Amino acid sequence: MPLLLTGSATVLWAGPPFVTHDPDPPEPGQWEINLPWSMERNRNGSASGEWVRVDINYGYDAYTQLSIEMPMPYKFPAGGGLHFGAGYVLLEYKRRFGTDAGVGYFGFNPELTLPTGDATRGLGAGRATLQLPLLYQKQRGDTVVYGDARYKWHAG
């Protein structure tokens, strides 16, 4: 078993921008603001990412988080030029079920993406999406493991 875990550790991601969400909301009445930057280069010479993603989270109570994310995506096509502007606004509600990290607990995190980006310039797909992730987190000593499984629906 330890050999299997060591081999799979090379495919894990950590740090913003998160590939998955943890089920923990901020403390009640507290704000959490993340400002990640990202870039992806493709083999054809193009690049894309986000100059910044304003990710604002509010801890409504010990089990609930309310969030809004507002990205500023960019795209450098292989042929040259730059496209950037407002991206899709993401509205989230996160609900955690349980608080004992040693035992592990689940969370539910519906996400509604509004098509506010300019799809004609490659800054969005031109339609709303709804994601329904089921989150899980467990802690053992100083190690925290979390992940999600999700259903994603695209309008249109």
Salt bridges, closest charged atoms under 4 A:
ASP22 OD1 - LYS94 NZ 3.97
ASP24 OD1 - ARG96 NH1 2.72
GLU50 OE2 - ARG53 NH2 2.64
ASP61 OD1 - ARG95 NH1 3.82
GLU69 OE1 - ARG53 NH1 2.57
GLU92 OE2 - HIS21 NE2 3.80
GLU111 OE2 - HIS21 NE2 3.31
GLU111 OE1 - ARG150 NH1 3.41
ASP118 OD2 - ARG121 NE 3.14
ASP148 OD2 - ARG150 NH2 2.70
